[in-house]
Amino acid sequence: MFELRYLDRGRHLKRREVKSRAGGVNPARLFCSTYAAGKEVTYWWQYCRQCLQYAGGIDMVIEALDLQNYRNYELLGMTFSPQTNILYGDNAQGKTNILEAIYVAGTTKSHRAGKDREIIAFDSDEAHIKMLVRRHNISHRIDMHLKKAKAKGVAIDGIPIKRAVDLLGIINIVFFSPEDLNIIKSGPAERRRFMDMELCQLDKIYVHNLVNYNKVLLQRNKLLKDIAFNPSLADTLDVWDEQLVSYGLELIKIRQRFVENLNGIIYDIHNRLSGNKEQLKLVYEPDVTEADFKTKLASSRDRDIRQKTTGYGPHRDDMNFLLGDMDVRKYGSQGQQRTCALSLKLSEIELVKSITGDTPVLLLDDVFSELDANRQNYLLDSISDVQTIVTCTGLDEFINNRFHLDKVFYV
């Protein structure tokens, strides 16, 4: 059963009031403070979210989502508020599936890292996703056709696209799940996945190099296995090594710049989140450098042939988190690790804003149950100008914090 409930509280401001904003002042904050004069409010953003879209604050939103034969949904249609959307209900009812469908439509990939056939309803051979988005008051329709036996088909505004990179820039999405809170103590693969997921939304050149690097890596590893049966094939490794180094060096450069940009943002965020007690720094740890990648690949060839896999390259990169000189991954408490993870996701939002000039759409999958009251308040305070779609099992966290709920769905 899917029941829709929403709260209609009306607009706080009239359009003519927003047009008369004063330069150099946050218009939403100015007008909402004026509107709320004499009223009891806890945070100014409780009154501003409905006027941010008119004041130019929310310029990228998802308007509607339609699903057919997607996981547990035979048919589903939803329309979203440009501000806060809450999906609540018991566990195992499909709330996360809705967020996953949004992410798939925006990026062509599932955040769960599964294959397309796994997200198609069990008794169906294909599934459909249709998502309507609005960016700078221009609407776009993303249609996605998923098939168990064939590659997915994607169309933008009714025009088929051949490459996933052509979807880049239509919508930017930041996904935050409980698993992200464990990104620091998880293995390096999770931290590489974080870098790849974000960079693939921001940089077409990165997508090109990553796709080709992975293709070459796959072919090289296959060749290493075949050499055991036909040693003469070892002479062909030079061709693959040259391509692996070429694409790999580009990945290293872009990842290095990405971490540097994050560091310019995360320091202040974590400092405020920790009550001015901690200074967080991200450290990119490439497996190879621009200077030694080719040399290491050549020197490890015999070992690669014995082990039948490529031992050096960006596919083994990592990222570290330091509080002062302390390695948070090794010595940080669980609370420190979770605070660093929250700082990382909030920095991701700000990075998207700074690079694209747009506010991304934020998907929060049952994250509040994993955060204490202080971190909950900080997170709520940080997403006032972002369209947010949240899943949870109850509304207590939002009601207790007097957070403005624009649209509430019961799933």
Summary of the structure (lengths in Angstrom):
residues: 411
radius of gyration: 23.3
end to end distance: 7.0
largest distance: 83.8
contacts: 1271
relative contact order: 0.16
helix: 46%
strand: 21%
